[in-house]
Amino acid sequence: MTFAELLVYVRALLQDEVEPYRHSDAKLLALASSALQTIHRRRPDLVLGWLYEPVGLYTPSNLADQVPIHPNSTLLVGDMIVYYVELSEDESTRLDRVVVFDNIINKVLTK
């Protein structure tokens, strides 16, 4: 899955599918960078070492690149992006969604 395809998934979960987007590609890719760093630290077995190099921040220039994680875990990165966005939105944070995403993420990352 490419980063562009991942952002389609993320935008669907965030209900942010109509331009102008509430969340820029740059912001979502920065959050993807954070998610990948967390996964690499907590579950290095999920990261495809030959694809993943800690690059700092992924940017819109990386949209065509493959997400450097095992294909079965790619959507975990998307779920983590949504989790980060939900936590950061003061006005629209829905704690029930935050708890659901937190449970999904921790279930995978604590295996």
Secondary structure, DSSP 4 states (H G I P E B T S, - for coil): -BHHHHHHHHHHHHT--SSSPSS-HHHHHHHHHHHHHHHHHH-GGGB-TTT----S---GGGTTSBPSB-GGGHHHHHHHHHHHHHHH-TTT--HHHHHHHHHHHHHHHT-
